[in-house]
Amino acid sequence: MEENKNLYDAVIIGGGPAGLSAAIYLGRAKYRVIVLEKERFGGQITITSDIVNYPGVQKSSGSALTENMRIQAQSFGAEFAIANVSDIDMGSDVKHVTTTDGTLYQTLGVVLALGANPRHLGFRGEEEFKGRGVAYCATCDGEFFTGREVLVVGGGFAAVEESMFLTKYAKKVTMLVVTENFTCARGVYEQLKNYPQIEVRFETELIEAGGEKTVEYAKIRDNKTGTVSEYRAQDGGNIGIFVFVGYAPATDMIKDKIVLNEQGYVVTDQNQKTNIEGVYAAGDVCIKNLRQVITAVSDGAIAATSLERYISETRDRLKLGKPRQIAAQTEVKPNISDNHGESMGKDGFLNAEMRKQLFDVFEKFEQVVIIKAVIAQDAVSAELESFVNELVGIHDKVKSEIDEETLRTGDDKPYIAICNETGSVGIRYYSVPGGHEFNSFVVALYNAAGVGQSISKNTEQRIRELKQKHLLQVMATLSCTNCPEVVMATQKIAALSETIEAEMYDLSKFPEFREKYSIMAVPCLIIDEGKEVLFGKKGVEEIVRILEKMHS
């Protein structure tokens, strides 16, 4: 059998610790492997600010730890691509993995490192107040509850860790634990003794959240007595509810293709092998008692080494010869920023390494991109101008323009507009894109340069057929790991459409939006200045469907 030059030895679906570990082992074994990740490399752990229990690493952030894993895998020849897998055909020796943009990957082996998503409880008011008091990420949304009282639902590791984190903002944290004790290690929950502002209520259940625009009260049941009480803030203001009750496995795509248990987790043997030859699973998607970075990494290593033997045997059986690594041809969505704090540091925004990485990205541009700062005489304008000036001179395919005339009259806010040589592409940043938003900014330049994120021809056509004007405003924070996906999705739509514009705001600097739309979580997508106000992660496909529905 003649080998297809597009054939991979392994496709790893999911770029969290399990997938990255598998990529390291397979890459080091000289197999051709690609990691497909739909959101961000690193997975759920990237929202964790402090990791202190990973052997050999005294202290690290989740994003730093997993980025080192990605770089290590890449050094062994692993390829990476941002792609949302829509289907897997596992019925033959050569398996087919299809993404939502229509790309087809052929492979001998598959590692399912699909991970899991935060589980919702289903209490009354949960969906109604999602984004307006009900939240699932302390890192992303904790700041919105500065000086307020919050409830944390859950008694496991995440609930304890996030409760302690929330004390940076909240004046009081009350943990509602449905069991008689915590469900995590003693060493974890004993740390709560150092946080006098945290109160713990065991055998207690949240049954309802209520209020007008935001959560003003919660109904709580004491399961020992059956008594239902109402929780309100002492000052009468709004409260926050953070839900940390575990994760649901992200197995919807494969539920009819592979053996799962009753809870939806993938059934594997001790070698992480599923019921299908050549298909392995690793990480939080598997049945396990402990879901931590170290167990995910272990799963990935076991899956990869087991898969190595299968790939070797299959190559011999199909007479494919020895595996051959091919230099990475699939581009990774730029992942450049190492500054996850405020937008500008004392020495500026870009260090030497970031400038080098930007040069490599800009080198691929098909046309010149112009970054235009529309400014006035205020502090925000000065920051925007300084940021734009730092980008000048990196590459001749990126130019800058400072506009000090447009805002001389009127109350418009200063912003950065992204243009090509024919004019604006409808993308604007009203804040310096620091932290996690720096990558979305680079991708916006990428789209304007004619290279662009890959989407299916069908989706592109549907975007071009949207003839009504729409303004898509994304409210984000620079520490939010979920926000860039929404920002990039709206910008991709704007880059392809002549009638749609996309704006990004750092919500911490625009409290008027927070008040107007009762925003207490990010990302928040505002369509046409309030016709639709939507919370949570959304990709291009979902936003296009929403816009199409508005037209019908």
C-alpha positions as CSV (number, residue, x, y, z in Angstrom):
1,M,0.0,0.0,0.0
2,E,1.4,3.4,-1.0
3,E,1.4,5.9,1.8
4,N,-0.7,9.0,1.4
5,K,1.5,12.1,2.0
6,N,-1.3,13.6,4.0
7,L,-1.5,10.6,6.4
8,Y,-0.8,11.2,10.0
9,D,0.3,8.5,12.4
10,A,-1.8,10.0,15.1
11,V,-4.4,12.8,15.5
12,I,-4.8,14.0,19.1
13,I,-8.1,15.7,19.7
14,G,-7.8,18.2,22.5
15,G,-4.8,20.4,23.6
16,G,-5.0,20.1,27.4
17,P,-2.3,18.4,29.5
18,A,-3.4,14.9,28.4
19,G,-3.2,15.8,24.7
20,L,0.1,17.7,25.1
21,S,1.6,14.8,27.0
22,A,0.6,12.3,24.3
23,A,2.0,14.7,21.7
24,I,5.4,14.8,23.5
25,Y,5.7,11.0,23.6
26,L,4.5,10.4,20.1
27,G,6.6,13.2,18.7
28,R,9.7,12.0,20.5
29,A,9.1,8.5,19.0
30,K,9.4,10.1,15.6
31,Y,5.7,9.7,14.6
32,R,3.9,12.3,12.6
33,V,1.3,13.7,15.0
34,I,-1.0,16.7,15.0
35,V,-2.9,18.2,18.0
36,L,-6.3,19.7,17.1
37,E,-7.7,22.1,19.7
38,K,-10.9,24.1,19.3
39,E,-10.3,26.9,21.8
40,R,-6.9,27.3,23.5
41,F,-3.9,25.1,24.0
42,G,-3.7,24.1,27.7
43,G,-7.3,23.4,28.4
44,Q,-9.2,24.1,31.6
45,I,-6.1,24.4,33.7
46,T,-5.1,27.6,32.0
47,I,-7.6,29.5,34.2
48,T,-5.7,28.4,37.4
49,S,-3.3,31.0,38.6
50,D,-1.3,28.9,41.0
51,I,-0.3,25.3,40.7
52,V,1.8,24.0,43.6
53,N,1.3,20.3,43.5
54,Y,2.9,19.3,40.2
55,P,6.1,17.3,40.9
56,G,9.3,19.1,40.2
57,V,7.5,22.5,39.6
58,Q,7.4,24.4,42.9
59,K,4.9,26.9,41.6
60,S,3.5,27.8,38.2
61,S,0.4,29.1,36.5
62,G,-1.7,26.7,34.5
63,S,-1.1,28.7,31.3
64,A,2.7,28.8,31.8
65,L,2.9,25.0,32.7
66,T,0.9,23.9,29.6
67,E,2.6,26.4,27.3
68,N,5.9,24.7,28.2
69,M,4.4,21.4,27.4
70,R,3.3,22.6,24.0
71,I,6.7,24.0,23.2
72,Q,8.3,20.7,24.3
73,A,5.9,18.7,22.0
74,Q,6.6,21.1,19.1
75,S,10.4,20.7,19.6
76,F,9.8,16.9,19.0
77,G,8.0,17.6,15.7
78,A,4.4,17.6,16.8
79,E,2.1,19.9,14.7
80,F,-0.7,22.0,16.1
81,A,-3.9,23.5,14.7
82,I,-6.8,25.4,16.1
83,A,-9.7,23.4,14.7
84,N,-13.1,22.2,15.9
85,V,-13.6,18.5,15.2
86,S,-17.1,17.7,13.9
87,D,-16.9,14.0,13.0
88,I,-14.6,11.0,13.4
89,D,-14.9,7.9,11.2
90,M,-13.2,5.1,13.1
91,G,-14.4,2.2,11.0
92,S,-11.2,1.2,9.2
93,D,-7.4,1.1,9.5
94,V,-7.2,4.6,8.2
95,K,-9.4,6.8,10.3
96,H,-10.9,10.1,9.2
97,V,-11.2,13.2,11.4
98,T,-13.2,16.1,9.9
99,T,-13.3,19.6,11.3
100,T,-16.1,22.2,11.0
101,D,-14.2,24.1,8.3
102,G,-14.2,21.0,6.1
103,T,-10.6,19.9,6.6
104,L,-10.1,16.2,6.6
105,Y,-7.3,14.5,8.5
106,Q,-6.4,10.9,7.7
107,T,-4.7,9.0,10.5
108,L,-3.8,5.5,11.8
109,G,-4.5,6.4,15.4
110,V,-6.6,8.7,17.5
111,V,-6.2,10.0,21.0
112,L,-9.4,11.4,22.5
113,A,-8.3,14.1,24.9
114,L,-11.6,15.9,24.8
115,G,-11.7,17.1,28.3
116,A,-14.8,18.2,30.2
117,N,-17.0,21.4,30.6
118,P,-18.2,23.0,33.8
119,R,-21.4,21.2,35.0
120,H,-24.6,23.2,35.5
121,L,-26.8,22.4,38.5
122,G,-30.2,23.2,37.1
123,F,-31.5,25.2,40.0
124,R,-34.3,27.7,39.4
125,G,-33.0,30.9,37.9
126,E,-29.6,29.4,36.8
127,E,-30.1,30.1,33.1
128,E,-32.0,33.3,33.6
129,F,-29.2,34.9,35.6
130,K,-26.2,33.3,33.8
131,G,-23.8,36.3,33.3
132,R,-25.9,38.5,35.6
133,G,-24.9,37.0,38.9
134,V,-24.4,33.3,38.2
135,A,-20.9,32.4,37.1
136,Y,-18.6,29.4,36.6
137,C,-15.1,31.0,36.4
138,A,-13.7,32.9,39.4
139,T,-10.6,34.0,37.4
140,C,-12.8,35.5,34.6
141,D,-15.6,37.0,36.7
142,G,-14.4,37.4,40.3
143,E,-13.6,41.1,39.8
144,F,-17.2,41.9,39.1
145,F,-18.1,41.1,42.7
146,T,-15.6,43.4,44.4
147,G,-16.9,44.3,47.8
148,R,-20.0,42.1,47.4
149,E,-21.1,38.8,49.0
150,V,-20.9,35.6,47.0
151,L,-22.1,32.0,47.4
152,V,-19.9,29.2,46.1
153,V,-21.7,25.9,45.4
154,G,-19.6,22.8,45.7
155,G,-17.3,21.0,48.1
156,G,-14.5,19.6,45.9
157,F,-11.0,20.8,45.0
158,A,-12.2,23.5,42.5
159,A,-14.8,24.9,44.9
160,V,-12.2,25.3,47.7
161,E,-9.5,26.7,45.5
162,E,-11.9,29.2,43.8
163,S,-13.4,30.3,47.1
164,M,-10.0,31.2,48.4
165,F,-9.3,33.1,45.1
166,L,-12.6,35.0,45.4
167,T,-11.5,36.5,48.7
168,K,-9.3,38.8,46.6
169,Y,-12.6,40.6,45.6
170,A,-15.6,39.5,47.7
171,K,-16.0,40.8,51.2
172,K,-17.7,37.5,52.2
173,V,-17.7,34.0,50.7
174,T,-20.2,31.4,51.8
175,M,-19.6,27.9,50.6
176,L,-22.7,25.6,50.2
177,V,-21.6,22.0,50.4
178,V,-24.4,19.4,49.9
179,T,-22.4,16.6,51.6
180,E,-21.4,16.2,55.2
181,N,-17.8,17.1,54.5
182,F,-15.5,18.3,51.7
183,T,-14.8,15.9,48.8
184,C,-11.2,16.9,48.3
185,A,-8.0,16.1,50.2
186,R,-7.7,17.3,53.8
187,G,-4.6,19.4,52.9
188,V,-6.6,21.4,50.4
189,Y,-9.6,22.3,52.6
190,E,-7.5,22.9,55.7
191,Q,-6.2,26.0,54.0
192,L,-9.6,27.6,54.5
193,K,-8.6,28.2,58.1
194,N,-6.5,31.1,56.8
195,Y,-9.5,32.8,55.3
196,P,-11.8,34.2,58.0
197,Q,-14.1,35.7,55.4
198,I,-15.1,32.3,54.2
199,E,-18.0,30.5,55.9
200,V,-18.9,26.9,55.1
201,R,-22.4,25.4,55.3
202,F,-22.5,21.6,55.0
203,E,-25.5,19.6,54.0
204,T,-26.9,22.7,52.3
205,E,-28.3,23.0,48.9
206,L,-29.0,26.0,46.6
207,I,-32.5,25.7,45.1
208,E,-33.2,29.1,43.5
209,A,-31.7,32.4,42.5
210,G,-33.9,35.5,42.1
211,G,-34.0,39.2,41.6
212,E,-34.8,41.7,38.9
213,K,-31.8,42.4,36.5
214,T,-29.2,40.7,38.7
215,V,-29.2,38.1,41.5
216,E,-30.5,39.8,44.6
217,Y,-31.3,36.7,46.7
218,A,-30.8,32.9,46.8
219,K,-33.1,30.3,48.4
220,I,-31.1,27.7,50.3
221,R,-32.3,24.4,51.9
222,D,-30.8,22.9,55.0
223,N,-31.0,19.2,54.1
224,K,-30.6,18.2,57.8
225,T,-33.8,20.0,58.9
226,G,-35.5,20.6,55.5
227,T,-35.7,24.3,56.3
228,V,-35.7,26.7,53.4
229,S,-34.2,30.2,54.0
230,E,-33.5,33.2,51.9
231,Y,-29.9,34.6,51.6
232,R,-29.5,38.3,50.9
233,A,-26.5,40.6,51.2
234,Q,-26.4,42.6,54.4
235,D,-26.2,45.8,52.5
236,G,-29.2,44.9,50.3
237,G,-27.1,44.8,47.1
238,N,-26.7,42.1,44.5
239,I,-24.9,38.9,45.2
240,G,-22.9,36.4,43.2
241,I,-23.3,32.7,42.8
242,F,-20.3,30.7,41.6
243,V,-21.0,27.1,40.7
244,F,-18.1,24.5,41.0
245,V,-19.8,21.1,41.0
246,G,-17.5,19.2,38.7
247,Y,-17.4,18.8,35.0
248,A,-19.4,17.0,32.3
249,P,-17.3,15.0,29.8
250,A,-17.3,16.5,26.3
251,T,-18.3,13.3,24.6
252,D,-21.4,14.4,22.6
253,M,-19.6,14.0,19.3
254,I,-18.6,10.4,20.0
255,K,-21.6,9.2,22.1
256,D,-22.9,6.9,19.4
257,K,-19.5,5.8,18.1
258,I,-17.7,4.5,21.2
259,V,-18.5,2.8,24.5
260,L,-19.2,5.3,27.3
261,N,-20.4,4.7,30.9
262,E,-23.8,6.0,32.2
263,Q,-22.2,9.4,33.0
264,G,-20.9,9.8,29.5
265,Y,-17.2,9.1,30.3
266,V,-15.1,7.0,27.9
267,V,-14.5,3.4,28.9
268,T,-10.9,2.4,28.5
269,D,-8.6,-0.4,29.7
270,Q,-5.4,0.0,31.7
271,N,-3.6,1.2,28.6
272,Q,-6.2,3.9,27.8
273,K,-7.5,1.9,24.9
274,T,-11.1,2.2,24.0
275,N,-13.3,-0.5,22.5
276,I,-12.1,0.5,19.0
277,E,-8.7,-0.5,17.6
278,G,-6.3,2.4,17.3
279,V,-8.5,4.8,19.4
280,Y,-7.3,5.8,22.8
281,A,-8.6,8.3,25.4
282,A,-6.8,10.3,28.0
283,G,-7.5,12.9,30.7
284,D,-10.8,14.2,32.1
285,V,-12.9,12.5,29.4
286,C,-12.0,9.1,31.0
287,I,-13.4,7.3,34.1
288,K,-11.2,8.1,37.0
289,N,-11.2,9.0,40.7
290,L,-8.8,11.9,40.5
291,R,-8.9,14.7,37.9
292,Q,-5.7,16.6,38.2
293,V,-3.0,17.8,35.8
294,I,-0.7,15.0,36.9
295,T,-3.2,12.2,36.2
296,A,-4.1,13.8,32.8
297,V,-0.4,13.9,31.9
298,S,-0.1,10.2,33.0
299,D,-3.0,9.2,30.9
300,G,-1.5,11.0,27.8
301,A,1.8,9.2,28.3
302,I,0.2,5.8,28.7
303,A,-2.1,6.3,25.7
304,A,0.8,7.4,23.5
305,T,3.1,4.6,24.3
306,S,0.3,2.0,23.8
307,L,-0.6,3.7,20.5
308,E,3.0,3.6,19.4
309,R,2.9,-0.2,19.3
310,Y,-0.4,-0.2,17.4
311,I,0.9,2.3,14.8
312,S,4.0,0.3,14.3
313,E,2.1,-3.0,13.8
314,T,-0.4,-1.3,11.5
315,R,2.3,0.2,9.4
316,D,3.9,-3.2,9.0
317,R,0.5,-4.8,8.1
318,L,-0.3,-2.1,5.6
319,K,3.3,-2.1,4.2
320,L,3.7,1.6,4.8
321,G,7.3,1.4,5.9
322,K,8.8,3.5,8.7
323,P,7.1,6.6,10.0
324,R,8.3,9.9,8.7
325,Q,7.8,13.2,10.4
326,I,7.0,16.1,8.1
327,A,7.9,19.7,9.0
328,A,4.8,21.5,10.5
329,Q,2.6,22.8,7.7
330,T,-0.5,23.6,9.7
331,E,-0.3,27.0,11.3
332,V,-1.1,27.5,15.0
333,K,-3.2,30.5,15.8
334,P,-0.7,33.0,17.1
335,N,0.0,32.5,20.8
336,I,2.4,35.3,21.6
337,S,1.5,37.3,24.6
338,D,3.3,36.5,27.9
339,N,1.6,39.5,29.6
340,H,-1.6,38.4,31.3
341,G,-1.9,41.4,33.6
342,E,-2.7,45.0,32.7
343,S,-2.1,46.2,29.2
344,M,1.1,48.1,29.5
345,G,4.2,47.4,31.7
346,K,6.8,49.9,32.8
347,D,9.0,48.9,29.9
348,G,6.3,48.8,27.3
349,F,4.2,46.0,25.9
350,L,6.5,44.1,23.6
351,N,9.7,42.4,24.6
352,A,12.3,41.1,22.2
353,E,11.0,37.6,22.0
354,M,7.4,38.8,21.2
355,R,8.8,41.1,18.5
356,K,10.6,38.2,16.9
357,Q,7.5,36.0,17.0
358,L,5.4,38.9,15.5
359,F,7.9,39.3,12.7
360,D,7.4,35.6,11.8
361,V,3.6,36.0,11.8
362,F,3.7,39.3,9.8
363,E,6.1,37.6,7.2
364,K,3.1,35.4,6.1
365,F,0.8,38.4,5.4
366,E,-0.5,38.6,1.8
367,Q,-1.0,42.3,1.9
368,V,-0.2,45.4,4.0
369,V,-2.2,45.9,7.2
370,I,-2.6,49.4,8.7
371,I,-3.2,49.9,12.4
372,K,-4.9,53.2,12.9
373,A,-5.1,54.9,16.3
374,V,-8.0,57.3,16.4
375,I,-7.1,59.4,19.5
376,A,-7.8,62.5,21.5
377,Q,-5.9,64.1,24.4
378,D,-6.7,61.7,27.2
379,A,-4.9,58.9,29.1
380,V,-6.6,56.1,27.1
381,S,-5.5,57.8,23.8
382,A,-1.9,58.0,25.1
383,E,-1.9,54.3,25.9
384,L,-3.4,53.4,22.5
385,E,-0.8,55.6,20.7
386,S,2.0,54.1,22.6
387,F,0.9,50.6,21.8
388,V,0.6,51.3,18.1
389,N,4.0,52.9,18.0
390,E,5.6,49.8,19.5
391,L,4.3,47.8,16.5
392,V,5.9,50.1,14.0
393,G,9.1,48.8,12.4
394,I,8.6,45.1,13.2
395,H,7.8,44.3,9.5
396,D,7.1,46.5,6.4
397,K,3.8,44.6,6.0
398,V,2.4,46.3,9.1
399,K,2.1,50.1,9.1
400,S,0.6,52.6,11.5
401,E,-1.4,55.8,11.3
402,I,-2.3,58.2,14.1
403,D,-5.5,60.1,13.6
404,E,-5.8,63.2,15.9
405,E,-8.6,64.9,13.9
406,T,-11.6,62.6,14.0
407,L,-12.2,63.0,17.7
408,R,-11.8,66.7,18.0
409,T,-15.5,67.1,18.1
410,G,-18.2,64.8,19.6
411,D,-18.0,62.4,22.5
412,D,-16.7,59.3,20.7
413,K,-14.1,57.2,22.5
414,P,-10.6,56.7,21.2
415,Y,-9.9,53.3,19.5
416,I,-7.7,51.3,17.3
417,A,-9.0,50.5,13.8
418,I,-7.6,47.7,11.7
419,C,-7.4,48.5,8.0
420,N,-6.0,47.1,4.8
421,E,-4.9,49.2,1.8
422,T,-8.6,49.5,0.7
423,G,-9.8,50.9,4.0
424,S,-11.2,49.7,7.4
425,V,-12.2,46.1,7.7
426,G,-14.8,46.8,10.4
427,I,-12.6,45.7,13.4
428,R,-12.0,48.1,16.3
429,Y,-10.4,47.8,19.8
430,Y,-11.5,50.4,22.4
431,S,-8.8,49.1,24.8
432,V,-5.2,48.1,24.4
433,P,-5.4,44.4,23.7
434,G,-3.3,43.1,26.5
435,G,-3.4,39.8,28.3
436,H,-5.3,37.1,26.5
437,E,-6.6,39.6,24.0
438,F,-3.3,40.2,22.4
439,N,-3.6,36.9,20.5
440,S,-7.1,37.9,19.3
441,F,-5.5,41.2,18.1
442,V,-2.8,39.4,16.1
443,V,-5.5,37.1,14.6
444,A,-7.5,40.2,13.6
445,L,-4.4,41.5,11.7
446,Y,-4.0,38.0,10.2
447,N,-7.6,38.2,8.9
448,A,-7.2,41.7,7.5
449,A,-4.0,40.6,5.7
450,G,-5.8,38.2,3.5
451,V,-4.5,35.0,5.1
452,G,-7.2,34.6,7.7
453,Q,-8.6,32.0,10.0
454,S,-9.9,29.0,8.1
455,I,-13.6,28.4,8.0
456,S,-15.8,26.3,5.8
457,K,-16.9,27.6,2.4
458,N,-20.5,27.2,3.4
459,T,-20.0,29.4,6.5
460,E,-18.1,32.0,4.5
461,Q,-20.9,32.2,2.0
462,R,-23.6,32.6,4.7
463,I,-21.6,35.4,6.2
464,R,-21.4,37.2,2.9
465,E,-25.1,36.8,2.4
466,L,-25.8,38.7,5.7
467,K,-26.8,42.0,4.1
468,Q,-28.3,43.8,7.1
469,K,-26.0,46.0,9.2
470,H,-25.0,44.7,12.6
471,L,-22.7,46.0,15.3
472,L,-21.1,43.2,17.4
473,Q,-19.6,44.5,20.7
474,V,-17.7,42.1,22.9
475,M,-17.2,42.9,26.5
476,A,-14.1,41.1,27.8
477,T,-11.5,41.3,30.5
478,L,-7.8,40.8,29.9
479,S,-7.6,37.9,32.3
480,C,-10.5,35.9,30.8
481,T,-9.4,32.8,28.9
482,N,-12.9,32.4,27.3
483,C,-13.2,35.9,25.8
484,P,-10.7,35.7,22.9
485,E,-12.8,33.0,21.2
486,V,-15.8,35.3,21.0
487,V,-13.7,38.3,20.0
488,M,-12.0,36.4,17.2
489,A,-15.3,35.0,16.0
490,T,-16.9,38.4,15.7
491,Q,-13.8,39.8,14.0
492,K,-13.7,37.0,11.4
493,I,-17.3,37.7,10.5
494,A,-16.6,41.5,10.3
495,A,-13.5,40.8,8.1
496,L,-15.7,38.9,5.6
497,S,-18.8,41.1,5.7
498,E,-19.3,44.6,4.3
499,T,-22.2,45.2,6.6
500,I,-21.0,43.9,10.0
501,E,-18.6,45.7,12.4
502,A,-16.9,44.2,15.5
503,E,-15.7,46.0,18.6
504,M,-13.7,44.8,21.6
505,Y,-13.9,46.5,25.0
506,D,-12.0,45.8,28.2
507,L,-15.1,46.0,30.5
508,S,-13.0,47.1,33.5
509,K,-12.5,50.4,31.8
510,F,-16.1,50.8,30.6
511,P,-18.4,50.6,33.6
512,E,-21.2,52.3,31.7
513,F,-21.7,49.2,29.7
514,R,-21.7,47.1,32.8
515,E,-24.4,49.2,34.3
516,K,-26.5,49.6,31.1
517,Y,-26.6,45.8,30.4
518,S,-26.3,44.4,33.9
519,I,-23.1,42.6,33.0
520,M,-21.5,40.5,35.7
521,A,-19.7,37.9,33.7
522,V,-17.6,37.8,30.5
523,P,-17.5,37.2,27.6
524,C,-20.6,39.2,26.9
525,L,-21.7,39.7,23.3
526,I,-24.0,42.7,22.6
527,I,-25.6,42.8,19.2
528,D,-27.0,46.0,17.8
529,E,-26.6,48.0,21.0
530,G,-28.8,45.7,23.1
531,K,-31.2,43.9,20.7
532,E,-29.4,40.7,21.9
533,V,-27.2,40.4,25.0
534,L,-25.5,37.0,25.2
535,F,-23.1,35.5,27.6
536,G,-20.5,32.7,27.3
537,K,-18.2,31.3,24.6
538,K,-19.5,31.4,21.1
539,G,-17.8,30.5,17.8
540,V,-18.3,31.8,14.3
541,E,-21.0,29.2,13.4
542,E,-23.1,30.0,16.5
543,I,-22.9,33.7,16.0
544,V,-23.8,33.4,12.3
545,R,-26.9,31.3,13.2
546,I,-27.9,34.0,15.7
547,L,-27.6,36.7,13.1
548,E,-29.5,34.6,10.5
549,K,-32.3,34.1,13.1
550,M,-32.5,37.8,13.6
551,H,-33.1,38.3,9.9
552,S,-35.8,35.7,9.6
